[in-house]
Amino acid sequence: MVLEKTKDVLNQLVADLSQFSVVIHQVHWYMRGPEFLTLHPLMDEYMDEMNEQLDEVAERLITLGGAPYSTLKEFAENTGIKDEIGSYELTIPQQMEKLVAGYRYLADLYQEGIDVAGEEGDDVTQDMFIAFKGAIEKKIWMVQAKLGRAPELHLHDTVHH
């Protein structure tokens, strides 16, 4: 079995990026407040970025001989990102906290991918994981700044499944 750990992380990311795109979409639909006109269209950009990462991750998995999850049921059964019913009661800062939590989870999972791809000698996938982790860390910084906080990145943390 070649690159099994790397393929496992790639497929975990397929489930998690799919789920997180839904979380961002929910924030997009359920936000209310004075920043709505600025943040509502920004969520479209955030969703687009997650969907672009999802496509590259799934295509890399296929390139390595894997089979990406491709149903809502598979995404739901395999994601580590919590599903919550949307609520208009959440403030915009509370909505942003949901985004920070999801981005932190993904950054940690990308770090796990960096580690296992390195162990298995897959430089190309490792490079993709590094680039996407950097993009996610930038989002953490930006959303944290919007909340009036420092980035507080979790460097070198890994997720264990």
N, C-alpha and C positions, 0 to 999 in steps of 0.2 A: 504494500500500500504506500503510494508516494504522496508526500505532503498532506497526510491525513489531518494533522492538527491545524495546518493552515487552511485547508478546505473547511474544517469545522468552524473556524472563526469567520471565514467568509460567509458561510451560510447563516451563522448567528447574526452577522451584520445584515444579511438580507432581511431577516425577520425584524431586527431592531430598527433599521432605517425605514422600513415600511411602516412600522408602528409609530415611529417618531414623526414621520410625515403626517400621519393622522392626528397626532397630538398638536402639531403646529397648526394644522387645518382647523382643529377645534378652537385653539386660541384665536385664530383669524375670525371665526364665526361668532364667538361668545364674548369678545372683548367689548367693553363699554367704558367710556370716559373721555376726558379732554384730549387724550393723545390718540384717540381712535383713528383720525384721518391720516396720521403719520404712520402708526404701527400696523394698521390693517393691510395696506399694500406691502409693507416690509415683510409681513408673514408670507406673502406670495414668493418673495425672493428666497426666504428661508426654506420653504417647501421645495422650490426648484433646486436649491443646492442639495438637499437631502435626496431628491429623486435622481439627480446626476450622480451622486456618490453611489446610490443603490444600483443604478445601471452599470456603472464601472465595476462594482464589487461582484454583481451577479455574472457579468461577462467574464471577469477574471476567473471566477469559480468554474464556469463552463470551459474556459480555455484549459484549466488544469484537470479536466475530466470529471468535474463534479456536477451535481444536479441541484440548482437553487430552488428553495421553497418558492412556490408560485401561486398559492391559494391563500385566501383570507384566513382559513382554518389553520393552515401551517404557520402563518405569521403569528396568529393569536396564541397557538400552542407553544411556540418556541421563543417568543420575545421575552426579554427581561425588563421591558419598559411597561409600567403600569397603565392600565386602561381605566379611565374615570369618565363618568357621565359629565357632559358639559354643563356649566352653570353660569348664568348671568350675574350671580352673586359675587363671583371672584373679582377682586380688584385687578387693575392692570398689573401692579407689582406682583400680585399672587400668580397671575397668568405667566409673567416673566420668570418667576421662581420655577414653574413647571418646565420652562424651556432650559433654564440653567441645569436643573437636575438631569434632564434628558441628554443635554450636551456633555455633562460630566460623565455620565454612564458611557456614552459613545467614545469619548476620549480615552477612558480606561480600557474599553474593549479594543480600540485601535492599538493601544499600547500592548495589550496581550497579543494582538496580531503581529506587531513589530517583533516581539520576543519569539513567537513560535515560527514565524517565517524565517527569522534569523537562524534559529536552531536547525530548521529543515533546509536551509541554504537557498531559499527562494527570494533572491534579491529584488526581482521585479515586483512581487507582491509586497515585500517589505517596503519598498520605495513608495508604493501606492498608499500603504497604511500610514507611513510617515507624513506624506503630503496631506492626507485627509485628517490626521490628528492635528496637524498644524492649523488647518482651516477651522476645525472644531474649537481649538484653543482660542483662536481669534474671536469666534462667536461668543465663547464664554466671557472673554474680556469685554466685548461690546455690551452684552446683556447685563453683566455685572456693573459696568460703568453706568448704564441706564438706571440701575438700582442704587447708584451712589456708592458702589463698593469696588475694591481692588479685585483683580481676576481670581486670586486664590486658586491657582492651578494645582492639580494633584499630580505632580510630576513623578514618574516611575511607579505609579500604582498600577496594579493589574487586576483584572476580573478573573475569577475562577469559576468555571461552570461544572 
